[in-house]
Amino acid sequence: FHGELDFLPFQQVETFHDQLQANGTPVELIGFAGEGHGLGAATSQFEAAQAQIEWFRQYLNGAPADQ
């Protein structure tokens, strides 16, 4: 997650995202208009929570982690 008004430049976060993706790591970058370094709007919080729940369902489905 990244707010467009965050003090961290979006380009820096985007570069981090792109490097993870280039290394084959499943990654998604979700930007939030009008948000800073934290999500204040209830709609943003809800959207972020839903994305996190989806992530847990996809990657933490109770199967043992590869070691």
mmCIF file as gemmi writes it, N, C-alpha and C atoms, coordinates in Angstrom:
data_model
loop_
_atom_site.group_PDB
_atom_site.id
_atom_site.type_symbol
_atom_site.label_atom_id
_atom_site.label_alt_id
_atom_site.label_comp_id
_atom_site.label_asym_id
_atom_site.label_entity_id
_atom_site.label_seq_id
_atom_site.pdbx_PDB_ins_code
_atom_site.Cartn_x
_atom_site.Cartn_y
_atom_site.Cartn_z
_atom_site.occupancy
_atom_site.B_iso_or_equiv
_atom_site.pdbx_formal_charge
_atom_site.auth_seq_id
_atom_site.auth_asym_id
_atom_site.pdbx_PDB_model_num
ATOM 1 N N . PHE Axp A 1 ? 0.836 -1.18 0 1 0 ? 1 A 1
ATOM 2 C CA . PHE Axp A 1 ? 0 0 0 1 0 ? 1 A 1
ATOM 3 C C . PHE Axp A 1 ? 0.877 1.237 0 1 0 ? 1 A 1
ATOM 4 N N . HIS Axp A 2 ? 0.417 2.255 -0.7 1 0 ? 2 A 1
ATOM 5 C CA . HIS Axp A 2 ? 1.173 3.507 -0.703 1 0 ? 2 A 1
ATOM 6 C C . HIS Axp A 2 ? 0.21 4.664 -0.951 1 0 ? 2 A 1
ATOM 7 N N . GLY Axp A 3 ? 0.241 5.622 -0.06 1 0 ? 3 A 1
ATOM 8 C CA . GLY Axp A 3 ? -0.564 6.825 -0.233 1 0 ? 3 A 1
ATOM 9 C C . GLY Axp A 3 ? 0.132 7.811 -1.143 1 0 ? 3 A 1
ATOM 10 N N . GLU Axp A 4 ? -0.635 8.456 -2.016 1 0 ? 4 A 1
ATOM 11 C CA . GLU Axp A 4 ? -0.022 9.395 -2.954 1 0 ? 4 A 1
ATOM 12 C C . GLU Axp A 4 ? 0.591 10.604 -2.25 1 0 ? 4 A 1
ATOM 13 N N . LEU Axp A 5 ? 0.182 10.87 -1.009 1 0 ? 5 A 1
ATOM 14 C CA . LEU Axp A 5 ? 0.714 12 -0.258 1 0 ? 5 A 1
ATOM 15 C C . LEU Axp A 5 ? 1.766 11.567 0.762 1 0 ? 5 A 1
ATOM 16 N N . ASP Axp A 6 ? 2.194 10.315 0.671 1 0 ? 6 A 1
ATOM 17 C CA . ASP Axp A 6 ? 3.208 9.79 1.581 1 0 ? 6 A 1
ATOM 18 C C . ASP Axp A 6 ? 4.504 10.575 1.411 1 0 ? 6 A 1
ATOM 19 N N . PHE Axp A 7 ? 5.264 10.724 2.501 1 0 ? 7 A 1
ATOM 20 C CA . PHE Axp A 7 ? 6.552 11.414 2.412 1 0 ? 7 A 1
ATOM 21 C C . PHE Axp A 7 ? 7.585 10.593 1.651 1 0 ? 7 A 1
ATOM 22 N N . LEU Axp A 8 ? 7.375 9.29 1.534 1 0 ? 8 A 1
ATOM 23 C CA . LEU Axp A 8 ? 8.254 8.46 0.713 1 0 ? 8 A 1
ATOM 24 C C . LEU Axp A 8 ? 7.838 8.62 -0.743 1 0 ? 8 A 1
ATOM 25 N N . PRO Axp A 9 ? 8.765 8.922 -1.624 1 0 ? 9 A 1
ATOM 26 C CA . PRO Axp A 9 ? 8.406 9.118 -3.033 1 0 ? 9 A 1
ATOM 27 C C . PRO Axp A 9 ? 7.824 7.846 -3.651 1 0 ? 9 A 1
ATOM 28 N N . PHE Axp A 10 ? 6.769 8.018 -4.424 1 0 ? 10 A 1
ATOM 29 C CA . PHE Axp A 10 ? 6.122 6.865 -5.055 1 0 ? 10 A 1
ATOM 30 C C . PHE Axp A 10 ? 7.122 6.115 -5.935 1 0 ? 10 A 1
ATOM 31 N N . GLN Axp A 11 ? 8.01 6.839 -6.604 1 0 ? 11 A 1
ATOM 32 C CA . GLN Axp A 11 ? 8.995 6.2 -7.477 1 0 ? 11 A 1
ATOM 33 C C . GLN Axp A 11 ? 9.871 5.224 -6.697 1 0 ? 11 A 1
ATOM 34 N N . GLN Axp A 12 ? 10.201 5.54 -5.468 1 0 ? 12 A 1
ATOM 35 C CA . GLN Axp A 12 ? 11.02 4.657 -4.646 1 0 ? 12 A 1
ATOM 36 C C . GLN Axp A 12 ? 10.256 3.363 -4.348 1 0 ? 12 A 1
ATOM 37 N N . VAL Axp A 13 ? 9.004 3.496 -3.998 1 0 ? 13 A 1
ATOM 38 C CA . VAL Axp A 13 ? 8.175 2.325 -3.699 1 0 ? 13 A 1
ATOM 39 C C . VAL Axp A 13 ? 7.948 1.499 -4.965 1 0 ? 13 A 1
ATOM 40 N N . GLU Axp A 14 ? 7.736 2.191 -6.068 1 0 ? 14 A 1
ATOM 41 C CA . GLU Axp A 14 ? 7.532 1.51 -7.346 1 0 ? 14 A 1
ATOM 42 C C . GLU Axp A 14 ? 8.79 0.734 -7.764 1 0 ? 14 A 1
ATOM 43 N N . THR Axp A 15 ? 9.959 1.306 -7.536 1 0 ? 15 A 1
ATOM 44 C CA . THR Axp A 15 ? 11.214 0.625 -7.847 1 0 ? 15 A 1
ATOM 45 C C . THR Axp A 15 ? 11.364 -0.638 -6.997 1 0 ? 15 A 1
ATOM 46 N N . PHE Axp A 16 ? 11.028 -0.53 -5.719 1 0 ? 16 A 1
ATOM 47 C CA . PHE Axp A 16 ? 11.063 -1.687 -4.824 1 0 ? 16 A 1
ATOM 48 C C . PHE Axp A 16 ? 10.123 -2.778 -5.333 1 0 ? 16 A 1
ATOM 49 N N . HIS Axp A 17 ? 8.906 -2.388 -5.69 1 0 ? 17 A 1
ATOM 50 C CA . HIS Axp A 17 ? 7.915 -3.317 -6.249 1 0 ? 17 A 1
ATOM 51 C C . HIS Axp A 17 ? 8.463 -3.997 -7.498 1 0 ? 17 A 1
ATOM 52 N N . ASP Axp A 18 ? 9.005 -3.198 -8.412 1 0 ? 18 A 1
ATOM 53 C CA . ASP Axp A 18 ? 9.492 -3.736 -9.683 1 0 ? 18 A 1
ATOM 54 C C . ASP Axp A 18 ? 10.644 -4.717 -9.482 1 0 ? 18 A 1
ATOM 55 N N . GLN Axp A 19 ? 11.513 -4.449 -8.516 1 0 ? 19 A 1
ATOM 56 C CA . GLN Axp A 19 ? 12.626 -5.356 -8.252 1 0 ? 19 A 1
ATOM 57 C C . GLN Axp A 19 ? 12.137 -6.684 -7.677 1 0 ? 19 A 1
ATOM 58 N N . LEU Axp A 20 ? 11.178 -6.612 -6.771 1 0 ? 20 A 1
ATOM 59 C CA . LEU Axp A 20 ? 10.591 -7.846 -6.249 1 0 ? 20 A 1
ATOM 60 C C . LEU Axp A 20 ? 9.978 -8.668 -7.385 1 0 ? 20 A 1
ATOM 61 N N . GLN Axp A 21 ? 9.243 -7.992 -8.246 1 0 ? 21 A 1
ATOM 62 C CA . GLN Axp A 21 ? 8.599 -8.664 -9.373 1 0 ? 21 A 1
ATOM 63 C C . GLN Axp A 21 ? 9.645 -9.272 -10.314 1 0 ? 21 A 1
ATOM 64 N N . ALA Axp A 22 ? 10.718 -8.534 -10.59 1 0 ? 22 A 1
ATOM 65 C CA . ALA Axp A 22 ? 11.781 -9.032 -11.468 1 0 ? 22 A 1
ATOM 66 C C . ALA Axp A 22 ? 12.461 -10.27 -10.885 1 0 ? 22 A 1
ATOM 67 N N . ASN Axp A 23 ? 12.454 -10.386 -9.57 1 0 ? 23 A 1
ATOM 68 C CA . ASN Axp A 23 ? 13.047 -11.549 -8.905 1 0 ? 23 A 1
ATOM 69 C C . ASN Axp A 23 ? 12.077 -12.718 -8.793 1 0 ? 23 A 1
ATOM 70 N N . GLY Axp A 24 ? 10.884 -12.562 -9.365 1 0 ? 24 A 1
ATOM 71 C CA . GLY Axp A 24 ? 9.913 -13.65 -9.369 1 0 ? 24 A 1
ATOM 72 C C . GLY Axp A 24 ? 9.036 -13.721 -8.139 1 0 ? 24 A 1
ATOM 73 N N . THR Axp A 25 ? 9.069 -12.698 -7.315 1 0 ? 25 A 1
ATOM 74 C CA . THR Axp A 25 ? 8.239 -12.669 -6.11 1 0 ? 25 A 1
ATOM 75 C C . THR Axp A 25 ? 6.858 -12.128 -6.459 1 0 ? 25 A 1
ATOM 76 N N . PRO Axp A 26 ? 5.802 -12.859 -6.104 1 0 ? 26 A 1
ATOM 77 C CA . PRO Axp A 26 ? 4.459 -12.315 -6.341 1 0 ? 26 A 1
ATOM 78 C C . PRO Axp A 26 ? 4.27 -11.04 -5.517 1 0 ? 26 A 1
ATOM 79 N N . VAL Axp A 27 ? 3.929 -9.955 -6.164 1 0 ? 27 A 1
ATOM 80 C CA . VAL Axp A 27 ? 3.824 -8.671 -5.478 1 0 ? 27 A 1
ATOM 81 C C . VAL Axp A 27 ? 2.745 -7.822 -6.138 1 0 ? 27 A 1
ATOM 82 N N . GLU Axp A 28 ? 2.094 -7.02 -5.345 1 0 ? 28 A 1
ATOM 83 C CA . GLU Axp A 28 ? 1.088 -6.093 -5.853 1 0 ? 28 A 1
ATOM 84 C C . GLU Axp A 28 ? 1.259 -4.771 -5.122 1 0 ? 28 A 1
ATOM 85 N N . LEU Axp A 29 ? 1.219 -3.696 -5.863 1 0 ? 29 A 1
ATOM 86 C CA . LEU Axp A 29 ? 1.313 -2.363 -5.287 1 0 ? 29 A 1
ATOM 87 C C . LEU Axp A 29 ? -0.043 -1.693 -5.427 1 0 ? 29 A 1
ATOM 88 N N . ILE Axp A 30 ? -0.611 -1.297 -4.31 1 0 ? 30 A 1
ATOM 89 C CA . ILE Axp A 30 ? -1.915 -0.637 -4.317 1 0 ? 30 A 1
ATOM 90 C C . ILE Axp A 30 ? -1.718 0.792 -3.833 1 0 ? 30 A 1
ATOM 91 N N . GLY Axp A 31 ? -2.053 1.739 -4.688 1 0 ? 31 A 1
ATOM 92 C CA . GLY Axp A 31 ? -1.933 3.147 -4.355 1 0 ? 31 A 1
ATOM 93 C C . GLY Axp A 31 ? -3.256 3.716 -3.877 1 0 ? 31 A 1
ATOM 94 N N . PHE Axp A 32 ? -3.168 4.69 -2.973 1 0 ? 32 A 1
ATOM 95 C CA . PHE Axp A 32 ? -4.369 5.317 -2.419 1 0 ? 32 A 1
ATOM 96 C C . PHE Axp A 32 ? -4.293 6.826 -2.605 1 0 ? 32 A 1
ATOM 97 N N . ALA Axp A 33 ? -5.23 7.356 -3.382 1 0 ? 33 A 1
ATOM 98 C CA . ALA Axp A 33 ? -5.309 8.796 -3.619 1 0 ? 33 A 1
ATOM 99 C C . ALA Axp A 33 ? -5.69 9.511 -2.325 1 0 ? 33 A 1
ATOM 100 N N . GLY Axp A 34 ? -5.026 10.629 -2.072 1 0 ? 34 A 1
ATOM 101 C CA . GLY Axp A 34 ? -5.357 11.449 -0.914 1 0 ? 34 A 1
ATOM 102 C C . GLY Axp A 34 ? -4.874 10.927 0.422 1 0 ? 34 A 1
ATOM 103 N N . GLU Axp A 35 ? -4.133 9.838 0.416 1 0 ? 35 A 1
ATOM 104 C CA . GLU Axp A 35 ? -3.645 9.256 1.664 1 0 ? 35 A 1
ATOM 105 C C . GLU Axp A 35 ? -2.159 9.554 1.838 1 0 ? 35 A 1
ATOM 106 N N . GLY Axp A 36 ? -1.731 9.617 3.081 1 0 ? 36 A 1
ATOM 107 C CA . GLY Axp A 36 ? -0.328 9.854 3.403 1 0 ? 36 A 1
ATOM 108 C C . GLY Axp A 36 ? 0.355 8.571 3.818 1 0 ? 36 A 1
ATOM 109 N N . HIS Axp A 37 ? 1.18 8.659 4.857 1 0 ? 37 A 1
ATOM 110 C CA . HIS Axp A 37 ? 1.918 7.499 5.355 1 0 ? 37 A 1
ATOM 111 C C . HIS Axp A 37 ? 1.066 6.773 6.396 1 0 ? 37 A 1
ATOM 112 N N . GLY Axp A 38 ? -0.031 6.311 5.952 1 0 ? 38 A 1
ATOM 113 C CA . GLY Axp A 38 ? -1.039 5.655 6.782 1 0 ? 38 A 1
ATOM 114 C C . GLY Axp A 38 ? -2.386 5.908 6.137 1 0 ? 38 A 1
ATOM 115 N N . LEU Axp A 39 ? -3.294 5.021 6.334 1 0 ? 39 A 1
ATOM 116 C CA . LEU Axp A 39 ? -4.602 5.149 5.696 1 0 ? 39 A 1
ATOM 117 C C . LEU Axp A 39 ? -5.604 5.698 6.703 1 0 ? 39 A 1
ATOM 118 N N . GLY Axp A 40 ? -6.114 6.885 6.421 1 0 ? 40 A 1
ATOM 119 C CA . GLY Axp A 40 ? -7.049 7.528 7.339 1 0 ? 40 A 1
ATOM 120 C C . GLY Axp A 40 ? -8.501 7.355 6.952 1 0 ? 40 A 1
ATOM 121 N N . ALA Axp A 41 ? -8.771 7.291 5.657 1 0 ? 41 A 1
ATOM 122 C CA . ALA Axp A 41 ? -10.159 7.195 5.191 1 0 ? 41 A 1
ATOM 123 C C . ALA Axp A 41 ? -10.693 5.783 5.401 1 0 ? 41 A 1
ATOM 124 N N . ALA Axp A 42 ? -11.92 5.695 5.863 1 0 ? 42 A 1
ATOM 125 C CA . ALA Axp A 42 ? -12.536 4.382 6.113 1 0 ? 42 A 1
ATOM 126 C C . ALA Axp A 42 ? -12.576 3.537 4.844 1 0 ? 42 A 1
ATOM 127 N N . THR Axp A 43 ? -12.828 4.165 3.706 1 0 ? 43 A 1
ATOM 128 C CA . THR Axp A 43 ? -12.878 3.395 2.452 1 0 ? 43 A 1
ATOM 129 C C . THR Axp A 43 ? -11.502 2.829 2.104 1 0 ? 43 A 1
ATOM 130 N N . SER Axp A 44 ? -10.455 3.594 2.347 1 0 ? 44 A 1
ATOM 131 C CA . SER Axp A 44 ? -9.089 3.107 2.093 1 0 ? 44 A 1
ATOM 132 C C . SER Axp A 44 ? -8.751 1.962 3.046 1 0 ? 44 A 1
ATOM 133 N N . GLN Axp A 45 ? -9.113 2.119 4.307 1 0 ? 45 A 1
ATOM 134 C CA . GLN Axp A 45 ? -8.854 1.069 5.291 1 0 ? 45 A 1
ATOM 135 C C . GLN Axp A 45 ? -9.579 -0.213 4.915 1 0 ? 45 A 1
ATOM 136 N N . PHE Axp A 46 ? -10.819 -0.084 4.451 1 0 ? 46 A 1
ATOM 137 C CA . PHE Axp A 46 ? -11.597 -1.26 4.054 1 0 ? 46 A 1
ATOM 138 C C . PHE Axp A 46 ? -10.948 -1.952 2.856 1 0 ? 46 A 1
ATOM 139 N N . GLU Axp A 47 ? -10.565 -1.158 1.856 1 0 ? 47 A 1
ATOM 140 C CA . GLU Axp A 47 ? -9.938 -1.734 0.66 1 0 ? 47 A 1
ATOM 141 C C . GLU Axp A 47 ? -8.627 -2.434 1.022 1 0 ? 47 A 1
ATOM 142 N N . ALA Axp A 48 ? -7.831 -1.81 1.877 1 0 ? 48 A 1
ATOM 143 C CA . ALA Axp A 48 ? -6.573 -2.419 2.303 1 0 ? 48 A 1
ATOM 144 C C . ALA Axp A 48 ? -6.826 -3.71 3.087 1 0 ? 48 A 1
ATOM 145 N N . ALA Axp A 49 ? -7.812 -3.688 3.947 1 0 ? 49 A 1
ATOM 146 C CA . ALA Axp A 49 ? -8.14 -4.885 4.736 1 0 ? 49 A 1
ATOM 147 C C . ALA Axp A 49 ? -8.577 -6.03 3.826 1 0 ? 49 A 1
ATOM 148 N N . GLN Axp A 50 ? -9.379 -5.72 2.826 1 0 ? 50 A 1
ATOM 149 C CA . GLN Axp A 50 ? -9.824 -6.76 1.896 1 0 ? 50 A 1
ATOM 150 C C . GLN Axp A 50 ? -8.647 -7.348 1.127 1 0 ? 50 A 1
ATOM 151 N N . ALA Axp A 51 ? -7.715 -6.493 0.718 1 0 ? 51 A 1
ATOM 152 C CA . ALA Axp A 51 ? -6.529 -6.975 0.007 1 0 ? 51 A 1
ATOM 153 C C . ALA Axp A 51 ? -5.686 -7.877 0.911 1 0 ? 51 A 1
ATOM 154 N N . GLN Axp A 52 ? -5.574 -7.497 2.179 1 0 ? 52 A 1
ATOM 155 C CA . GLN Axp A 52 ? -4.807 -8.317 3.124 1 0 ? 52 A 1
ATOM 156 C C . GLN Axp A 52 ? -5.486 -9.661 3.349 1 0 ? 52 A 1
ATOM 157 N N . ILE Axp A 53 ? -6.784 -9.661 3.473 1 0 ? 53 A 1
ATOM 158 C CA . ILE Axp A 53 ? -7.519 -10.921 3.654 1 0 ? 53 A 1
ATOM 159 C C . ILE Axp A 53 ? -7.302 -11.832 2.457 1 0 ? 53 A 1
ATOM 160 N N . GLU Axp A 54 ? -7.355 -11.267 1.248 1 0 ? 54 A 1
ATOM 161 C CA . GLU Axp A 54 ? -7.107 -12.061 0.041 1 0 ? 54 A 1
ATOM 162 C C . GLU Axp A 54 ? -5.705 -12.646 0.057 1 0 ? 54 A 1
ATOM 163 N N . TRP Axp A 55 ? -4.733 -11.837 0.509 1 0 ? 55 A 1
ATOM 164 C CA . TRP Axp A 55 ? -3.357 -12.319 0.58 1 0 ? 55 A 1
ATOM 165 C C . TRP Axp A 55 ? -3.27 -13.499 1.546 1 0 ? 55 A 1
ATOM 166 N N . PHE Axp A 56 ? -3.879 -13.366 2.718 1 0 ? 56 A 1
ATOM 167 C CA . PHE Axp A 56 ? -3.858 -14.458 3.693 1 0 ? 56 A 1
ATOM 168 C C . PHE Axp A 56 ? -4.515 -15.702 3.115 1 0 ? 56 A 1
ATOM 169 N N . ARG Axp A 57 ? -5.612 -15.53 2.433 1 0 ? 57 A 1
ATOM 170 C CA . ARG Axp A 57 ? -6.29 -16.694 1.839 1 0 ? 57 A 1
ATOM 171 C C . ARG Axp A 57 ? -5.421 -17.372 0.797 1 0 ? 57 A 1
ATOM 172 N N . GLN Axp A 58 ? -4.699 -16.583 0.032 1 0 ? 58 A 1
ATOM 173 C CA . GLN Axp A 58 ? -3.887 -17.138 -1.042 1 0 ? 58 A 1
ATOM 174 C C . GLN Axp A 58 ? -2.608 -17.783 -0.524 1 0 ? 58 A 1
ATOM 175 N N . TYR Axp A 59 ? -1.921 -17.131 0.433 1 0 ? 59 A 1
ATOM 176 C CA . TYR Axp A 59 ? -0.596 -17.58 0.817 1 0 ? 59 A 1
ATOM 177 C C . TYR Axp A 59 ? -0.52 -18.253 2.183 1 0 ? 59 A 1
ATOM 178 N N . LEU Axp A 60 ? -1.526 -18.09 3.007 1 0 ? 60 A 1
ATOM 179 C CA . LEU Axp A 60 ? -1.512 -18.711 4.335 1 0 ? 60 A 1
ATOM 180 C C . LEU Axp A 60 ? -2.752 -19.574 4.527 1 0 ? 60 A 1
ATOM 181 N N . ASN Axp A 61 ? -2.958 -20.472 3.622 1 0 ? 61 A 1
ATOM 182 C CA . ASN Axp A 61 ? -4.17 -21.274 3.634 1 0 ? 61 A 1
ATOM 183 C C . ASN Axp A 61 ? -4.082 -22.498 4.535 1 0 ? 61 A 1
ATOM 184 N N . GLY Axp A 62 ? -3.118 -22.53 5.423 1 0 ? 62 A 1
ATOM 185 C CA . GLY Axp A 62 ? -2.99 -23.656 6.34 1 0 ? 62 A 1
ATOM 186 C C . GLY Axp A 62 ? -1.998 -24.704 5.864 1 0 ? 62 A 1
ATOM 187 N N . ALA Axp A 63 ? -1.507 -24.558 4.637 1 0 ? 63 A 1
ATOM 188 C CA . ALA Axp A 63 ? -0.519 -25.51 4.141 1 0 ? 63 A 1
ATOM 189 C C . ALA Axp A 63 ? 0.829 -25.187 4.772 1 0 ? 63 A 1
ATOM 190 N N . PRO Axp A 64 ? 1.641 -26.189 5.031 1 0 ? 64 A 1
ATOM 191 C CA . PRO Axp A 64 ? 2.958 -25.919 5.619 1 0 ? 64 A 1
ATOM 192 C C . PRO Axp A 64 ? 3.812 -25.093 4.662 1 0 ? 64 A 1
ATOM 193 N N . ALA Axp A 65 ? 4.637 -24.232 5.211 1 0 ? 65 A 1
ATOM 194 C CA . ALA Axp A 65 ? 5.528 -23.411 4.394 1 0 ? 65 A 1
ATOM 195 C C . ALA Axp A 65 ? 6.64 -24.268 3.822 1 0 ? 65 A 1
ATOM 196 N N . ASP Axp A 66 ? 7.061 -23.94 2.606 1 0 ? 66 A 1
ATOM 197 C CA . ASP Axp A 66 ? 8.203 -24.636 2.004 1 0 ? 66 A 1
ATOM 198 C C . ASP Axp A 66 ? 9.449 -24.276 2.786 1 0 ? 66 A 1
ATOM 199 N N . GLN Axp A 67 ? 10.257 -25.267 3.067 1 0 ? 67 A 1
ATOM 200 C CA . GLN Axp A 67 ? 11.494 -25.006 3.811 1 0 ? 67 A 1
ATOM 201 C C . GLN Axp A 67 ? 12.679 -25.475 3.042 1 0 ? 67 A 1
